[in-house]
Amino acid sequence: MDLKNKIIWITGASSGIGKSLAIHLSQQNTKLILSSRNESSLNEVKKECSYPDNVRVLSLDLEDYSNFESKVEQAITFFGRVDVLVNNGGISQRSLAKDTDIDVDKRLMNINYLGTVALTKAILPYFIKHKFGHFVVTTSIVGKIGTPLRSTYAATKHALHGFFDSLRAEVHQDNIKVTLVCPGFVTTNVSKNALTGDGSPQDKMDTATANGIHPDRFAKLMAEAIIKEKEEAYIAGAKEKLGVYAKRFYPKIFSKMIRKLSVT
């Protein structure tokens, strides 16, 4: 797929992976719609894009998914169509399952899973009608494997894999593509913003996150996965990728490996 002149809608575009992806894609002669809760930050990202006149800002809160049909209508009016929806918005977790309030579990599921699914369903009739479209979903390596301190976060990402794998099979005849992008550790504020057991942000960066892939490098690799219309892409370090394959082929060994990770 050639990204030139494609109209790409990115959620979670005000920082981290979404911001870097927007800036990278803006260099490819694309037209962009940038969404998140923070409209002022989105406008700052727009200024950093190569062609800001080809960028529109649309505020959107994944936790409030009752009005997404109107958001889709508004997005389409910007450039006359939408070709690619990048479901990138979300929030992480850093707490033991036993210490995590159920309201925190609900919030993670509302934002990461239900919000993403609701936006997907809101634009899906448009894609089906026009017989084209591409859903790109930022999941996680923990969408394939579960690790300590991320029980519900992992559950939301596993759920996204289940939903979008099923959706891919359902809409294949409508020329609609689905790409699941699984990041490992990426140097963003995801760990600082991660929810703890009582719902407050962790407010510090994990060592592994600090040593992760730079978001600009990640964005380039993510764009390549979109262009190639990959069904699933692991963009991660060697250890994270090893975990995925160990889980698949040597589950008992993987279970022993994962127990050794710190849970404090």
C-alpha positions as CSV (number, residue, x, y, z in Angstrom):
1,M,0.0,0.0,0.0
2,D,1.2,3.5,-0.9
3,L,0.6,6.0,1.9
4,K,0.8,9.0,-0.5
5,N,-2.5,11.0,-0.3
6,K,-4.0,8.5,2.2
7,I,-6.2,10.0,4.9
8,I,-5.1,8.5,8.2
9,W,-6.9,9.0,11.5
10,I,-4.8,8.4,14.6
11,T,-6.1,8.2,18.2
12,G,-3.7,8.8,21.1
13,A,-1.9,11.2,18.9
14,S,-0.9,13.9,21.4
15,S,2.2,12.0,22.8
16,G,4.3,8.9,22.6
17,I,3.9,6.5,19.7
18,G,0.9,8.4,18.3
19,K,2.8,11.7,18.1
20,S,5.9,10.1,16.5
21,L,3.7,8.2,14.0
22,A,1.9,11.4,13.1
23,I,5.1,13.3,12.5
24,H,6.6,10.5,10.5
25,L,3.5,10.0,8.3
26,S,3.2,13.7,7.7
27,Q,6.5,13.3,5.8
28,Q,4.9,10.8,3.5
29,N,2.4,13.2,1.8
30,T,-0.5,11.9,3.9
31,K,-3.4,13.8,5.3
32,L,-3.9,13.3,9.0
33,I,-6.7,13.5,11.6
34,L,-5.2,13.6,15.1
35,S,-7.3,12.7,18.1
36,S,-6.9,12.5,21.9
37,R,-8.4,14.2,24.9
38,N,-5.8,17.0,24.9
39,E,-6.6,19.3,22.1
40,S,-3.8,21.8,22.9
41,S,-1.2,19.1,22.8
42,L,-2.7,17.9,19.5
43,N,-2.2,21.4,18.0
44,E,1.4,21.3,19.1
45,V,1.9,18.0,17.3
46,K,0.2,19.5,14.3
47,K,2.8,22.3,14.2
48,E,5.6,19.7,14.2
49,C,4.2,18.0,11.2
50,S,5.8,18.6,7.8
51,Y,2.6,19.9,6.2
52,P,0.4,21.2,9.0
53,D,-2.2,22.4,6.5
54,N,-2.9,18.7,5.8
55,V,-3.5,18.0,9.5
56,R,-6.8,18.3,11.3
57,V,-7.4,18.0,15.1
58,L,-10.4,16.2,16.5
59,S,-10.7,15.9,20.3
60,L,-11.9,12.4,21.4
61,D,-12.1,10.6,24.8
62,L,-12.0,6.8,24.4
63,E,-13.6,6.5,27.8
64,D,-16.7,8.4,26.6
65,Y,-17.7,6.3,23.7
66,S,-21.4,7.2,23.5
67,N,-21.0,9.8,20.6
68,F,-18.5,8.2,18.3
69,E,-20.9,8.1,15.3
70,S,-20.8,11.9,15.3
71,K,-17.0,11.9,15.6
72,V,-16.8,9.7,12.6
73,E,-19.1,12.0,10.6
74,Q,-16.9,14.9,11.6
75,A,-13.7,13.1,10.7
76,I,-15.0,12.3,7.2
77,T,-15.9,15.9,6.5
78,F,-12.3,17.1,7.0
79,F,-11.0,15.5,3.8
80,G,-14.0,13.8,2.3
81,R,-13.0,10.3,3.4
82,V,-11.0,8.2,5.9
83,D,-8.7,5.5,4.6
84,V,-6.9,4.2,7.7
85,L,-8.0,4.3,11.4
86,V,-5.0,3.9,13.7
87,N,-6.5,2.8,17.1
88,N,-3.5,3.8,19.2
89,G,-5.0,5.4,22.3
90,G,-4.9,3.7,25.6
91,I,-3.5,3.5,29.2
92,S,-1.4,1.0,31.0
93,Q,-1.3,-0.5,34.5
94,R,1.4,-1.2,37.2
95,S,-0.2,-3.1,40.1
96,L,-0.6,-6.6,41.4
97,A,-4.0,-8.1,40.7
98,K,-4.7,-8.5,44.4
99,D,-4.1,-4.8,45.0
100,T,-6.1,-3.5,42.1
101,D,-9.6,-2.0,42.7
102,I,-12.3,-3.3,40.4
103,D,-13.0,0.3,39.3
104,V,-9.5,0.4,37.9
105,D,-10.1,-2.8,36.0
106,K,-13.3,-1.3,34.6
107,R,-11.5,1.9,33.5
108,L,-8.7,0.1,31.7
109,M,-11.3,-2.1,29.9
110,N,-13.4,1.0,29.0
111,I,-10.5,2.9,27.5
112,N,-8.3,0.2,26.0
113,Y,-11.0,-2.2,24.7
114,L,-14.5,-0.8,24.7
115,G,-13.5,2.6,23.5
116,T,-11.4,1.2,20.7
117,V,-14.1,-1.3,19.7
118,A,-16.8,1.5,19.8
119,L,-14.8,3.7,17.4
120,T,-14.1,0.8,15.1
121,K,-17.8,-0.1,15.0
122,A,-18.7,3.5,14.4
123,I,-16.6,3.7,11.2
124,L,-17.1,0.1,10.1
125,P,-20.3,0.8,8.1
126,Y,-18.5,3.5,6.2
127,F,-15.6,1.2,5.3
128,I,-18.0,-1.6,4.3
129,K,-20.1,0.7,2.1
130,H,-17.1,1.9,0.2
131,K,-15.4,-1.5,0.1
132,F,-12.1,-0.2,1.5
133,G,-10.5,0.6,4.8
134,H,-7.6,-0.4,7.1
135,F,-7.8,-0.8,10.8
136,V,-4.4,-0.5,12.6
137,V,-4.4,-1.4,16.3
138,T,-1.6,-0.7,18.8
139,T,-1.8,-3.6,21.1
140,S,1.2,-4.8,23.0
141,I,3.6,-7.7,23.5
142,V,1.4,-8.4,26.6
143,G,-1.4,-8.9,24.2
144,K,0.3,-12.2,23.5
145,I,1.8,-12.9,26.9
146,G,0.8,-11.9,30.4
147,T,3.4,-10.5,32.8
148,P,3.3,-9.4,36.4
149,L,1.8,-6.0,37.4
150,R,-0.1,-5.8,34.2
151,S,-3.0,-8.3,34.6
152,T,-5.9,-6.2,33.4
153,Y,-3.7,-4.2,30.9
154,A,-2.7,-7.6,29.4
155,A,-6.4,-8.7,29.5
156,T,-7.5,-5.6,27.5
157,K,-4.8,-6.2,24.9
158,H,-5.6,-9.9,24.6
159,A,-9.2,-8.9,24.1
160,L,-8.2,-6.6,21.2
161,H,-6.4,-9.5,19.5
162,G,-9.5,-11.6,19.8
163,F,-11.9,-9.0,18.5
164,F,-9.7,-7.8,15.6
165,D,-8.7,-11.3,14.5
166,S,-12.4,-12.1,14.3
167,L,-13.2,-8.9,12.5
168,R,-10.4,-9.5,10.0
169,A,-12.1,-12.7,8.9
170,E,-15.6,-11.1,8.8
171,V,-14.6,-8.1,6.6
172,H,-12.1,-9.7,4.3
173,Q,-14.6,-9.8,1.4
174,D,-15.1,-6.1,1.8
175,N,-11.5,-5.3,1.1
176,I,-10.9,-4.1,4.7
177,K,-7.5,-4.8,6.2
178,V,-6.5,-5.3,9.9
179,T,-3.0,-4.8,11.2
180,L,-2.2,-5.6,14.9
181,V,1.0,-3.8,16.0
182,C,2.5,-5.2,19.2
183,P,5.1,-2.9,20.9
184,G,7.6,-4.1,23.4
185,F,9.2,-1.4,25.6
186,V,9.1,2.0,24.0
187,T,10.5,5.2,25.5
188,T,7.3,7.1,26.2
189,N,5.4,8.2,29.2
190,V,3.2,5.1,29.2
191,S,4.7,3.8,32.5
192,K,4.5,7.2,34.1
193,N,0.8,7.5,33.3
194,A,0.1,3.8,34.1
195,L,-2.6,3.3,36.7
196,T,-1.8,1.8,40.1
197,G,-4.1,-0.2,42.2
198,D,-6.1,2.7,43.5
199,G,-6.3,4.4,40.1
200,S,-3.7,7.0,40.6
201,P,-0.8,7.3,38.0
202,Q,2.5,5.6,38.8
203,D,4.2,8.9,38.0
204,K,7.6,7.3,37.3
205,M,9.2,5.6,34.4
206,D,10.1,1.9,34.5
207,T,13.8,1.1,33.9
208,A,12.8,-1.2,31.0
209,T,10.7,1.5,29.4
210,A,13.5,4.0,29.7
211,N,15.8,1.6,27.9
212,G,13.2,0.8,25.2
213,I,12.9,1.6,21.5
214,H,12.8,5.3,20.7
215,P,9.3,6.3,19.6
216,D,10.6,7.8,16.3
217,R,12.3,4.5,15.4
218,F,9.1,2.7,16.4
219,A,7.0,5.0,14.3
220,K,9.1,4.2,11.2
221,L,8.8,0.4,11.7
222,M,5.0,0.8,12.4
223,A,4.6,2.7,9.2
224,E,6.4,-0.1,7.3
225,A,4.0,-2.6,8.8
226,I,1.0,-0.5,7.7
227,I,2.4,-0.2,4.1
228,K,2.9,-3.9,3.9
229,E,-0.6,-4.5,5.4
230,K,0.9,-7.0,7.8
231,E,-1.7,-8.9,9.9
232,E,0.5,-8.8,13.0
233,A,3.9,-7.1,13.7
234,Y,6.1,-7.4,16.8
235,I,8.1,-4.2,17.2
236,A,10.2,-5.0,20.3
237,G,13.5,-6.0,21.7
238,A,14.9,-9.5,21.4
239,K,13.8,-10.5,24.9
240,E,10.2,-9.5,24.4
241,K,10.1,-11.3,21.0
242,L,11.6,-14.3,22.7
243,G,8.8,-14.3,25.2
244,V,6.2,-14.5,22.5
245,Y,7.8,-17.5,20.8
246,A,8.6,-19.2,24.1
247,K,5.0,-18.9,25.2
248,R,3.8,-20.4,21.9
249,F,6.2,-23.3,21.6
250,Y,7.5,-23.9,25.2
251,P,4.7,-22.7,27.5
252,K,6.0,-24.5,30.6
253,I,9.5,-23.0,30.2
254,F,7.9,-19.6,29.6
255,S,5.9,-19.9,32.8
256,K,9.1,-20.4,34.7
257,M,10.8,-17.5,33.0
258,I,7.9,-15.1,33.7
259,R,7.9,-16.0,37.4
260,K,11.4,-14.5,37.7
261,L,10.3,-11.0,36.7
262,S,10.1,-8.5,39.5
263,V,6.6,-8.0,41.0
264,T,7.5,-5.1,43.3
